[in-house]
C-alpha cells in the first residue's frame, strides 16, 4: 500500500495562477487592513492590523519558500523576479540569499552544518522530551 508513481507526480504539478492569485490576495489584505486601520484608528484596530499584516507577510514567505524549490513559474528567471518583487524585497531579503541558506539546510538536515538547526540548539522552545 504505497504511493503509486502517478500519484507522486500529481504532488509535483504546479498551479502558477493559484500561486500568483495568493500573492495578490495577500497584498490586497495587507493594503486593505492598513487602509481600514487608518480610517477607523483606535488601539484595538491597530493591534488587530499588526496581527493580520504579520500573518499575511508570513504567508508571502511561505509562497517564497515554494518558489525557492522552483514550484511557481516554469520560467525560473521570471519566477525569481516576481517572487523577489512581491515576496522577498518587502521582507528586506532576496530569493538568492534565502535559496543559498535553504540549500545548506537540505544538504545537512538536522546536523551541526544545518544553518536552521544551529540556531535552535539549546533553545528551550526547540527541546522536546521523549516519553
Residue frames relative to the residue before (quaternion, step in Angstrom):
aa qw qx qy qz dx dy dz
X 1.0000 0.0000 0.0000 0.0000 0.00 0.00 0.00
X 0.2666 0.7650 -0.5399 0.2286 3.59 0.50 1.13
X 0.6254 -0.4933 0.4229 0.4320 3.49 -1.31 -0.21
X 0.3574 -0.7294 0.5447 0.2085 3.55 -0.86 0.96
X 0.6910 -0.5114 0.3265 0.3928 3.55 -1.21 0.59
X 0.6715 0.5063 -0.2964 0.4526 3.60 0.90 -0.86
X 0.6377 0.5269 -0.3237 0.4593 3.57 1.04 -0.74
X 0.6541 0.5132 -0.3109 0.4605 3.57 0.98 -0.83
X 0.6239 0.5500 -0.3346 0.4431 3.58 1.02 -0.81
X 0.6104 0.5656 -0.3506 0.4297 3.61 1.02 -0.73
X 0.6352 0.5426 -0.3286 0.4406 3.58 1.07 -0.67
X 0.6964 0.4688 -0.2635 0.4751 3.58 1.19 -0.50
X 0.4725 0.6592 -0.4540 0.3690 3.59 1.24 -0.08
X 0.2722 -0.7584 0.5702 0.1601 3.56 -1.02 0.81
X 0.1644 -0.7466 0.6347 0.1125 3.53 -1.26 0.45
X 0.1532 -0.8509 0.4937 0.0937 3.59 0.43 1.21
X 0.6245 0.5397 -0.3561 0.4381 3.61 1.01 -0.67
X 0.6538 0.4899 -0.3188 0.4805 3.62 1.00 -0.71
X 0.6211 0.5381 -0.3266 0.4669 3.58 1.04 -0.82
X 0.6792 0.4835 -0.2827 0.4742 3.59 0.89 -0.96
X 0.6433 0.5088 -0.3214 0.4732 3.59 1.00 -0.77
X 0.6240 0.5319 -0.3378 0.4622 3.58 1.06 -0.68
X 0.6246 0.5155 -0.3384 0.4792 3.59 1.01 -0.77
X 0.6696 0.5014 -0.2935 0.4628 3.58 0.87 -0.99
X 0.6622 0.5133 -0.3103 0.4492 3.60 0.87 -0.93
X 0.6499 0.5136 -0.3252 0.4561 3.59 0.95 -0.81
X 0.6722 0.4794 -0.3059 0.4740 3.59 0.95 -0.80
X 0.6177 0.5290 -0.3516 0.4637 3.60 1.03 -0.66
X 0.6465 0.5036 -0.3136 0.4796 3.59 1.01 -0.79
X 0.6433 0.5233 -0.3251 0.4546 3.60 0.95 -0.85
X 0.7171 0.4328 -0.2627 0.4790 3.60 0.76 -1.01
X 0.6300 0.5289 -0.3333 0.4607 3.59 1.03 -0.72
X 0.6457 0.5112 -0.3132 0.4730 3.57 0.99 -0.83
X 0.6547 0.5034 -0.3142 0.4682 3.59 0.93 -0.88
X 0.6524 0.5184 -0.3112 0.4569 3.58 0.94 -0.87
X 0.7004 0.4689 -0.2764 0.4617 3.59 0.80 -1.00
X 0.6258 0.5301 -0.3375 0.4620 3.56 1.06 -0.72
X 0.6478 0.5075 -0.3094 0.4765 3.56 1.04 -0.76
X 0.6762 0.5004 -0.2906 0.4559 3.59 0.99 -0.81
X 0.7981 0.1919 -0.0710 0.5667 3.59 1.01 -0.85
X 0.0915 0.8617 -0.4945 0.0678 3.54 0.95 0.92
X 0.2888 0.6721 -0.6596 0.1728 3.47 -1.13 0.97
X 0.7094 -0.4741 0.2806 0.4396 3.62 -1.15 0.31
X 0.6392 0.5302 -0.3385 0.4425 3.60 1.00 -0.73
X 0.6916 0.4610 -0.2968 0.4702 3.61 0.83 -0.93
X 0.6066 0.5575 -0.3503 0.4455 3.59 1.11 -0.66
X 0.6746 0.4768 -0.2880 0.4843 3.60 0.89 -0.93
X 0.6384 0.5199 -0.3181 0.4701 3.57 0.99 -0.84
X 0.6427 0.5265 -0.3138 0.4597 3.58 1.00 -0.82
X 0.6222 0.5329 -0.3396 0.4622 3.59 0.97 -0.80
X 0.6760 0.4934 -0.2945 0.4614 3.58 0.90 -0.90
X 0.6768 0.4908 -0.2956 0.4623 3.58 0.89 -0.93
X 0.6918 0.4692 -0.2903 0.4658 3.59 0.79 -0.98
X 0.6321 0.5288 -0.3322 0.4588 3.61 0.99 -0.75
X 0.6536 0.5067 -0.3067 0.4712 3.58 0.99 -0.83
X 0.6737 0.4833 -0.2981 0.4729 3.61 0.97 -0.80
X 0.6168 0.5158 -0.3493 0.4812 3.62 1.07 -0.63
X 0.6237 0.5140 -0.3358 0.4837 3.58 1.07 -0.69
X 0.6267 0.5291 -0.3337 0.4647 3.59 1.02 -0.76
X 0.6244 0.5187 -0.3354 0.4782 3.61 1.05 -0.72
X 0.6336 0.5226 -0.3278 0.4668 3.59 1.05 -0.74
X 0.6358 0.5106 -0.3318 0.4743 3.60 1.03 -0.68
X 0.6327 0.5052 -0.3276 0.4870 3.61 1.01 -0.74
X 0.6137 0.5345 -0.3347 0.4750 3.57 1.10 -0.71
X 0.6244 0.5400 -0.3426 0.4485 3.60 0.98 -0.80
X 0.6385 0.5115 -0.3276 0.4725 3.59 0.96 -0.80
X 0.6609 0.4962 -0.3045 0.4736 3.59 0.98 -0.82
X 0.5679 0.5893 -0.3750 0.4354 3.59 1.14 -0.59
X 0.7221 0.3918 -0.2142 0.5284 3.57 1.10 -0.77
X 0.5055 -0.6862 0.3924 0.3459 3.59 1.29 0.45
X 0.4274 0.7067 -0.4474 0.3432 3.58 1.03 0.85
X 0.5621 0.5793 -0.4100 0.4247 3.60 1.14 0.48
X 0.8199 -0.0540 0.0710 0.5655 3.61 -0.09 -1.21
X 0.5509 -0.6150 0.4449 0.3468 3.58 -1.11 0.63
X 0.6463 0.4519 -0.2985 0.5376 3.57 1.15 -0.65
X 0.3301 -0.8025 0.4642 0.1777 3.58 -0.18 1.30
X 0.6364 0.5229 -0.3446 0.4503 3.61 0.98 -0.73
X 0.6677 0.4809 -0.2981 0.4839 3.57 0.95 -0.87
X 0.6238 0.5417 -0.3301 0.4566 3.57 1.02 -0.80
X 0.6726 0.4888 -0.2908 0.4734 3.57 0.93 -0.91
X 0.6430 0.5292 -0.3231 0.4495 3.59 0.97 -0.83
X 0.6829 0.4751 -0.2863 0.4754 3.59 0.81 -1.02
X 0.6645 0.5059 -0.3058 0.4572 3.59 0.92 -0.88
X 0.6419 0.5086 -0.3286 0.4704 3.59 0.96 -0.78
X 0.6977 0.4982 -0.2844 0.4291 3.59 0.78 -1.02
X 0.8247 0.2924 -0.1203 0.4689 3.56 0.81 -0.99
X 0.7586 0.3364 -0.2070 0.5182 3.61 1.20 -0.24
X 0.7886 0.3727 -0.1907 0.4503 3.60 0.74 -1.02
X 0.6758 0.4979 -0.3234 0.4368 3.61 0.76 -0.92
X 0.6434 0.4988 -0.3480 0.4648 3.64 0.95 -0.63
X 0.6842 0.4252 -0.2783 0.5232 3.60 1.24 -0.36
X 0.4691 -0.7157 0.3986 0.3300 3.58 1.36 0.30
X 0.6169 0.4785 -0.3731 0.5012 3.55 0.93 0.96
X 0.3099 -0.7249 0.5703 0.2307 3.56 -1.29 -0.20
X 0.6217 -0.5595 0.4046 0.3698 3.52 -1.22 0.52
X 0.6236 0.5428 -0.3441 0.4451 3.61 1.00 -0.77
X 0.6567 0.5063 -0.3100 0.4651 3.58 0.92 -0.90
X 0.6809 0.4754 -0.2919 0.4746 3.58 0.88 -0.91
X 0.6523 0.5301 -0.3201 0.4370 3.59 0.91 -0.91
X 0.6202 0.5447 -0.3366 0.4531 3.60 1.01 -0.80
X 0.6849 0.4665 -0.2718 0.4893 3.59 0.89 -0.94
X 0.6861 0.5067 -0.2900 0.4340 3.57 0.89 -0.95
X 0.5940 0.5577 -0.3577 0.4562 3.58 1.12 -0.64
X 0.6413 0.5096 -0.3174 0.4778 3.59 0.98 -0.83
X 0.6060 0.5573 -0.3433 0.4520 3.57 1.06 -0.76
X 0.7083 0.4498 -0.2680 0.4735 3.61 0.85 -0.91
X 0.6546 0.5218 -0.3173 0.4456 3.59 1.03 -0.72
X 0.8054 0.2081 -0.0704 0.5505 3.59 1.05 -0.78
X 0.0296 0.8715 -0.4889 0.0231 3.56 1.08 0.80
X 0.8716 -0.0474 -0.0246 0.4873 3.55 -0.87 1.14
X 0.5240 0.5637 -0.4566 0.4462 3.55 0.96 0.93
X 0.7002 -0.4545 0.3405 0.4326 3.57 -1.29 0.06
X 0.6787 0.4697 -0.2942 0.4818 3.62 1.23 -0.29
X 0.5118 0.6114 -0.4178 0.4354 3.58 1.33 0.04
X 0.3855 -0.7581 0.4719 0.2325 3.62 -0.45 1.16
X 0.6473 0.5041 -0.3248 0.4705 3.61 1.11 -0.57
X 0.6470 0.5256 -0.3042 0.4611 3.57 1.10 -0.71
X 0.6286 0.5800 -0.3297 0.3997 3.57 0.92 -0.97
X 0.7001 0.4769 -0.2826 0.4501 3.60 0.87 -0.90
X 0.6881 0.4819 -0.2806 0.4642 3.59 1.24 -0.34
X 0.5052 0.6694 -0.4236 0.3424 3.61 1.20 -0.41
X 0.8369 0.1951 -0.1743 0.4808 3.53 -0.90 1.02
X 0.5672 0.5787 -0.3989 0.4292 3.60 1.21 -0.11
X 0.5424 -0.6740 0.4076 0.2923 3.54 -0.76 1.11
X 0.6802 0.5135 -0.3005 0.4282 3.59 0.91 -0.88
X 0.7190 0.3786 -0.2463 0.5283 3.59 1.26 -0.23
X 0.5469 0.5781 -0.4090 0.4466 3.59 1.24 0.36
X 0.0433 -0.8024 0.5948 -0.0216 3.55 -0.70 1.08
X 0.3292 -0.7457 0.5441 0.1989 3.53 -0.85 0.96
X 0.3429 -0.7064 0.5804 0.2158 3.52 -1.17 0.64
X 0.4214 -0.7322 0.4775 0.2415 3.58 -0.71 1.07
